[in-house]
Amino acid sequence: MYTTIRGCFTSPVWGRIRFLAGVLLLLSTTLASAAPLSLQSAEAIALGKNPGLGAIKQKVVELRHQAVAIAQLPDPHLVFGAANLPLNSFSMNQQQMSMLSVGLSQTFPSFGKLGLEGQQVGMEAQEAADTLRGQSAELVLLLRRAWLQALYAEDAVAAVRHQEQLQAESVRAALALYRSAQGSQADVLRAQLARDSLANDISRLQAEQASNLAQIAQILNLREPPSIEKQWPNLPPPPTLAQAEARLSGQPLLRAAQAQTRSAQIGVQVAKRGYWPEVTVSVDYGQDFYPGSPNWLSAGVDLSLPIFPGDRQDQDVAAARAKALQAQYRYDDQHLALTQQARATFARYAALKTELERTDQRLLPTARNAFSATLAAYSAGRAELSAVLRTQKEVLDYALTRLQYRRDLALSAAELDFLTTEGGAQP
């Protein structure tokens, strides 16, 4: 019995089964890789692969290393020398004053300057980190805009194709009346023209969709435009206006402007350290080779003298103060701009939500009923073809308007989500 089972597993049939299993596994892997891309997955790809964000990440790393290095004392100086060496013999014991010396000196910057400069570069690193978060949020917003535009174009094409079916009904009704001698050939031609002209709208929308998919590919750093999910994404519900305004202080780009202001304020303190002298301490040891002469030890302190500050220190401090005020004004201006943007976006979101509900519940159904009634009246000879074409166009206009409201509502929600993004952990 054992031999039989072993022979079965080593038979050619079993080899075919394994081959088919491998083919099925390959097909399943290929189908999985070709699955439509979701917005959440696209956002993760964008944040992980975008080269612009990668450059800012390295800038943060650079500044953090610089913050450590700049706060250190400068390297000490080691000096070797020969003094009073006679040129006729180059002998070190010919004259009493000839000697070899070795010296060491260390410069100490103005008191507290190194620590302040380290804090200043640290603030610049914080600014870069907040800029990274802000530009990450901007990249996500840009991706969402292109994504929603692509979905709008996709659904708009479907709406226009549905309108083509309605136009085909008008063409059939015009042909029926024309064949029964109750309509004119001009009505048939006008109906056909209205139907055929929709092909141009489809071509335009398809070109817009291709452009948006190309932009998505650029954001994701892909060589080819991806296949995206057709369903509309569920974006985070926007906060109330009061909550949005309260969260603005934590917005990464605003935090970056605040860090820039703090860095400039520290720069004022660094400039004030220019009124204090720099100190250099030096020690030298000399070896005298003349018989009976002693060796020598020298020590000294070297001070800079900032006693004429009018054209140097005073100007540096004034320039640093102007830079700090400039950064503060930029922060205040950006805060006002973000507040205005949040209020305008919230108002637009509320209006779009009401308009979308009204279009869904009243306007679009009424337009469809008006078209059906007008087409029936035209088929019975009680209405003109122009009325049918007008009501058909109104159906398409309201259908596209509904899609625009849905797109713009989602875009407003995405913008409010960007505006209320708060700084997270250090990247």
C-alpha positions in Angstrom: 0.0 0.0 0.0 2.8 2.4 0.8 4.5 1.7 -2.5 1.3 2.4 -4.4 0.8 5.8 -2.8 4.4 6.8 -3.4 4.2 5.8 -7.0 1.1 7.9 -7.4 2.8 11.1 -6.1 5.8 10.5 -8.5 3.7 9.8 -11.5 3.4 12.2 -14.6 -0.2 13.0 -13.6 1.1 14.5 -10.3 3.6 16.6 -12.3 0.8 18.0 -14.5 -1.2 18.9 -11.4 1.8 20.8 -9.9 2.3 22.6 -13.3 -1.4 23.6 -13.4 -1.2 24.8 -9.8 1.8 26.9 -10.6 -0.1 28.5 -13.6 -3.1 29.2 -11.4 -0.9 30.8 -8.8 0.8 33.0 -11.4 -2.6 34.0 -12.8 -3.9 34.9 -9.4 -0.8 37.0 -8.7 -1.1 38.8 -12.0 -4.8 39.5 -11.4 -4.0 40.8 -7.9 -1.3 43.1 -9.2 -3.7 44.4 -11.9 -6.4 45.2 -9.3 -7.7 48.8 -9.4 -5.8 51.2 -7.1 -7.7 52.6 -4.2 -7.2 56.2 -3.0 -5.8 55.1 0.3 -3.2 52.9 -1.3 -2.3 55.8 -3.7 -1.8 58.2 -0.8 0.6 55.7 0.8 2.5 55.4 -2.4 2.7 59.1 -2.9 4.0 59.8 0.6 6.6 57.0 0.2 7.9 57.5 -3.3 7.5 61.2 -4.2 11.1 62.6 -4.8 10.2 66.1 -3.6 9.3 64.8 -0.2 12.4 62.7 -0.1 14.5 65.8 -0.7 12.8 67.6 2.3 13.4 64.5 4.5 17.1 64.7 3.8 17.0 68.5 4.5 15.6 67.7 8.0 18.4 65.1 8.6 21.0 67.7 7.4 19.8 70.4 9.7 19.6 68.1 12.7 23.3 67.1 12.2 24.2 70.7 11.8 22.5 71.7 15.0 24.8 69.3 16.9 28.0 70.4 15.0 27.5 74.1 15.2 27.1 74.1 19.0 30.6 72.6 19.5 33.8 74.6 20.3 36.1 75.2 17.3 39.0 72.9 16.9 42.1 73.8 19.0 45.2 74.9 17.1 48.6 73.0 17.5 51.6 75.0 16.5 55.2 73.9 15.9 58.0 76.4 15.3 61.7 77.3 15.4 62.9 80.6 16.8 66.2 82.5 16.2 67.7 79.8 14.0 71.1 81.0 12.6 71.3 80.9 8.9 75.0 80.3 8.6 75.0 76.9 10.4 71.4 76.1 11.3 72.7 74.9 14.6 70.3 75.0 17.6 73.1 75.3 20.2 75.2 78.1 18.5 73.2 81.0 20.0 71.4 81.3 23.4 68.1 82.5 21.9 67.7 79.6 19.4 64.9 77.2 20.4 62.2 74.9 19.1 58.6 75.4 20.4 55.3 73.7 20.5 52.1 75.5 21.3 48.4 74.8 21.8 45.6 77.4 21.6 41.8 77.3 22.0 39.3 79.9 21.0 36.1 80.4 23.0 33.3 82.3 21.2 31.2 84.9 22.9 29.5 83.6 26.0 26.4 81.7 25.1 26.8 82.1 21.4 27.3 78.5 20.5 24.3 77.3 22.4 22.1 79.9 20.8 23.4 79.0 17.3 22.6 75.4 18.0 19.1 76.3 19.1 18.7 78.4 15.9 19.6 75.6 13.6 17.4 73.3 15.7 14.5 75.6 15.0 15.4 75.5 11.3 15.2 71.7 11.5 11.8 72.0 13.1 10.7 74.3 10.4 11.9 71.8 7.8 10.1 69.0 9.6 6.8 71.0 9.7 7.3 71.9 6.0 7.6 68.2 5.2 4.3 67.5 7.0 2.7 70.5 5.2 3.9 69.5 1.8 2.9 65.9 2.4 -0.6 67.1 3.2 -0.5 69.3 0.0 0.6 66.3 -2.0 -2.3 64.3 -0.7 -4.7 67.2 -1.5 -3.3 67.4 -5.0 -3.7 63.6 -5.5 -7.3 63.8 -4.2 -8.1 66.6 -6.6 -6.8 64.7 -9.6 -8.5 61.5 -8.4 -11.9 63.2 -8.0 -11.6 64.9 -11.4 -10.9 61.6 -13.0 -13.9 60.0 -11.3 -16.1 62.9 -12.4 -14.9 62.5 -16.0 -15.7 58.8 -15.8 -19.2 59.3 -14.5 -19.8 62.2 -16.8 -19.0 60.0 -19.8 -21.6 57.5 -18.5 -24.2 60.3 -18.1 -23.5 61.5 -21.7 -23.9 57.9 -23.0 -27.2 57.7 -21.2 -28.2 60.9 -22.8 -27.3 59.3 -26.2 -30.0 56.7 -25.4 -32.5 59.5 -24.7 -31.6 61.2 -27.9 -32.0 57.9 -29.8 -35.6 57.8 -28.5 -36.2 61.2 -29.9 -34.8 60.1 -33.3 -37.1 57.1 -33.3 -40.1 59.3 -32.4 -39.2 61.8 -35.2 -38.8 59.0 -37.7 -42.1 57.5 -36.7 -43.9 60.8 -37.2 -42.1 61.5 -40.5 -43.1 58.1 -41.9 -46.6 58.7 -40.9 -46.5 62.0 -42.7 -47.1 63.9 -39.4 -43.5 65.1 -39.0 -40.9 66.7 -41.2 -37.5 65.5 -42.3 -35.9 68.5 -40.7 -37.1 67.2 -37.3 -35.4 63.9 -38.0 -32.2 65.6 -38.9 -32.2 67.9 -35.9 -32.8 64.9 -33.6 -29.9 63.0 -35.3 -27.7 66.1 -35.0 -28.4 66.4 -31.3 -27.6 62.8 -30.8 -24.4 62.8 -32.8 -23.0 66.0 -31.2 -22.8 64.1 -27.9 -19.8 62.2 -29.3 -17.7 65.4 -29.0 -18.6 65.7 -25.3 -17.5 62.2 -24.7 -14.2 62.8 -26.5 -13.6 65.9 -24.4 -14.4 64.1 -21.1 -12.2 61.2 -22.0 -9.3 63.6 -22.7 -9.8 65.2 -19.3 -9.8 61.8 -17.7 -6.6 60.8 -19.4 -5.0 64.1 -18.3 -6.0 63.5 -14.7 -4.7 59.9 -14.7 -1.4 61.2 -16.1 -1.2 63.6 -13.2 -1.9 60.8 -10.8 0.9 58.8 -12.3 3.3 61.8 -11.9 2.4 62.2 -8.3 2.9 58.5 -7.6 6.1 58.4 -9.6 4.7 55.7 -12.0 5.7 55.2 -15.6 2.1 54.4 -16.8 -1.2 55.9 -15.7 -2.8 53.5 -13.1 -6.2 51.9 -13.1 -8.1 53.4 -10.2 -11.2 52.3 -8.4 -14.4 53.6 -9.9 -16.3 54.2 -6.6 -16.1 57.6 -5.0 -13.9 57.6 -1.9 -15.2 58.2 1.6 -13.3 61.3 2.7 -13.2 62.3 6.4 -16.3 64.4 7.3 -15.3 68.0 7.7 -15.3 69.6 11.2 -17.4 72.5 12.2 -16.2 76.0 11.4 -15.3 76.6 15.0 -13.3 73.4 15.2 -11.6 74.2 11.9 -10.4 77.6 13.1 -9.2 76.1 16.4 -7.1 73.5 14.6 -5.4 76.1 12.3 -2.7 76.8 14.9 -1.5 73.2 14.5 -1.5 73.3 10.7 2.0 72.2 9.6 2.7 75.0 7.2 1.6 77.5 9.9 3.8 75.7 12.4 6.7 76.0 9.9 6.1 79.8 9.7 6.0 79.9 13.5 9.3 78.0 13.8 10.9 80.4 11.3 9.8 83.3 13.5 11.4 81.7 16.5 14.6 81.0 14.6 14.7 84.7 13.6 14.1 85.7 17.2 17.0 83.6 18.4 19.1 85.2 15.6 18.6 88.5 17.4 20.1 87.1 20.6 23.0 85.6 18.5 23.6 89.0 17.0 23.7 90.6 20.4 26.5 88.2 21.4 28.7 90.2 19.0 29.0 92.9 21.7 30.9 90.3 23.8 34.6 89.5 23.1 35.9 86.2 21.8 38.7 84.7 24.0 41.7 82.7 22.8 43.8 80.9 25.4 47.3 79.7 24.3 50.1 77.8 25.9 53.6 77.4 24.3 56.6 75.3 25.4 60.1 76.2 24.1 63.2 73.9 24.1 66.5 75.8 24.3 69.6 73.8 23.2 72.3 76.3 24.2 74.4 74.9 27.1 73.2 76.1 30.4 70.1 77.8 29.1 66.7 76.9 30.6 63.6 75.9 28.7 60.7 78.3 28.3 56.9 78.3 29.0 54.6 80.9 27.6 50.9 81.4 28.3 48.6 84.1 27.0 45.0 85.3 26.6 43.9 86.9 23.3 40.7 89.0 23.4 38.8 90.5 20.5 37.8 94.2 21.1 34.3 95.0 19.8 34.7 98.7 20.8 33.5 100.2 17.5 30.0 98.6 17.2 28.4 101.3 15.0 29.2 99.7 11.6 29.2 96.1 12.6 27.5 94.9 15.8 24.7 97.5 15.7 24.0 96.8 12.1 23.9 93.0 12.7 21.5 93.4 15.5 19.3 95.8 13.5 19.3 93.4 10.6 18.4 90.5 12.8 15.5 92.4 14.4 14.2 93.3 10.9 14.4 89.7 9.9 12.5 88.6 13.0 9.7 91.2 12.4 9.5 90.1 8.8 9.0 86.5 9.9 6.4 87.5 12.4 4.5 89.5 9.7 4.6 86.5 7.4 3.2 84.3 10.1 0.4 86.7 10.8 -0.4 87.0 7.1 -0.4 83.3 6.6 -2.6 82.8 9.6 -5.1 85.3 8.3 -5.0 83.7 4.8 -5.6 80.2 6.2 -8.5 81.5 8.4 -10.1 83.1 5.4 -9.6 80.0 3.3 -11.1 77.8 5.9 -14.2 80.1 6.2 -14.7 80.3 2.5 -14.2 76.6 2.0 -16.6 75.8 4.8 -19.3 78.1 3.3 -18.8 76.6 -0.1 -19.1 73.1 1.4 -22.4 73.9 3.1 -23.8 75.5 -0.1 -22.7 72.6 -2.3 -24.2 70.1 0.1 -27.6 71.8 0.0 -27.5 72.2 -3.8 -26.6 68.5 -4.3 -29.5 67.4 -2.1 -31.9 69.7 -4.0 -30.6 68.5 -7.3 -31.0 64.8 -6.3 -34.4 65.2 -4.7 -36.1 67.7 -7.0 -34.4 69.1 -10.0 -33.1 66.0 -11.8 -36.2 63.9 -11.2 -38.4 66.8 -12.4 -36.2 67.3 -15.5 -36.5 63.6 -16.3 -40.3 63.6 -15.9 -40.5 66.7 -18.1 -38.6 65.0 -20.8 -40.8 61.9 -20.7 -43.9 64.0 -20.8 -42.7 66.1 -23.7 -41.5 63.1 -25.7 -45.0 61.5 -25.2 -46.7 64.7 -26.3 -44.4 65.0 -29.3 -45.2 61.3 -30.3 -48.9 62.2 -30.1 -48.4 65.3 -32.2 -49.1 67.7 -29.4 -45.6 69.2 -29.0 -42.7 70.4 -31.1 -39.4 68.6 -31.5 -37.6 71.7 -30.2 -39.4 71.2 -26.8 -38.2 67.6 -26.8 -34.6 68.6 -27.5 -34.7 71.3 -24.9 -35.9 69.0 -22.2 -33.3 66.4 -23.2 -30.6 69.0 -22.8 -32.0 70.0 -19.4 -31.7 66.3 -18.3 -28.1 66.2 -19.3 -27.3 69.6 -17.8 -28.8 68.6 -14.4 -27.1 65.2 -14.5 -23.7 66.8 -15.2 -24.4 69.5 -12.6 -25.2 66.9 -10.0 -21.8 65.2 -10.7 -20.1 68.6 -10.5 -21.7 69.3 -7.1 -20.6 65.8 -5.9 -17.1 66.4 -7.1 -16.8 70.0 -5.7 -18.3 68.8 -2.4 -15.6 66.1 -2.1 -13.0 68.6 -3.2 -14.1 71.0 -0.4 -14.0 68.2 2.1 -10.5 67.4 1.0 -9.4 71.0 1.3 -10.9 71.3 4.8 -9.1 68.1 5.7 -5.8 69.7 4.5 -6.5 73.0 6.4 -7.2 71.1 9.6 -4.2 68.8 9.3 -2.2 69.0 12.6 1.4 68.3 13.1 2.2 64.7 14.2 5.3 62.9 15.4 8.7 63.9 14.2 9.4 62.5 10.7 
